[in-house]
Amino acid sequence: MVLAGAGGVAALATGWVFPPLRKRLVRPQLYGYGLLVVAAAFALQLAGGLLVDDQATELSFFTIPTAVGLVAGLGLTVFAQIAPRRR
């Protein structure tokens, strides 16, 4: 969670990305946003597990938004590796 957040901030602020991704990554800012969404989703899941005792409340308020956030973050990181179309 912390590593994803730090990588996202570094990608947004300076354009720096992890060395194995440098060759195939086209849009580092989009990649940074994706990592921040993933870090926020993990933080939300951690908060839900620690703060809520009721399973139904945890499912509705934490687990489903976490899953949506993880898929959205994954989508952003994948789209960051695809070159935009030129017309």
N, C-alpha and C positions, 0 to 999 in steps of 0.2 A: 504494500500500500504506500509506504513512504518512498520507496524507490520509483514507483510509477509516478507519484506526484512530483518528485524531484526531476525526473526525466521530462515530464510535461512542462514544468516551469523552465527548464534549461532549453527545451526545444522552442518554446514561445519567446523567451527573452533573447536568446543568442543564435538560435538555429542549430545548436549542437544536438546530435543524436548519438545513440550508442554505436560504437565502431562497427559491429556486424551489419548494421542497417544503412550505413552511409552510401553504399553503392546503389541500392535499389529504392531508396526513399527519395521521392520527388518533391513533396510538399511538407517540410518539417513543421510548419505552424499547425497544419491540420493534424499531424501526428501528435503534437503537443496537446492540442485540445482533446484528442482521443484518450491520451494517457491521463489527463486530468479527470475526464469523465469516469474512467475505470477506477481511479483512486477514490473518487467521491462515492462510487457505487460500493467499493469495498468498505469504506468508512461507514456508510449507511448500514451495511450488513452487520458490521461489528457493533454499531450502536444498537441495532435491533436485537442482537443476541444478548447484549449486556443489560439493556434497560427494560426489556419487556418479558414478563413471565408467561403471559397468555399466548398460546400458539396461534389462535385465530387472528389476534391483533398483529402479531409478528408477521404472519403470512400476508395480511392485507396491506399493512403500512410499510413493511420493510423488505420482504422477500421478493415480491413482484416488482416493485420499482428498482430493486437492485438488479434483478435479471434484465430488465429493460435497459438500465444504465450500462451493464456489461456488454450487451449486444450492440448498443449504440456506440460505445467506446471502441469495440472491436471493429465495427463498420467504419468509423472514422480513421482508425489506424490502417485498415486495408485500403481505403480510398486514398490515403496519403501516399501509397506506393504505386498508384496508377497515374500515369501521365495524363494531363488534361488534353482534350481534343483541340486541335488547331484547325481553324477554318480559313 
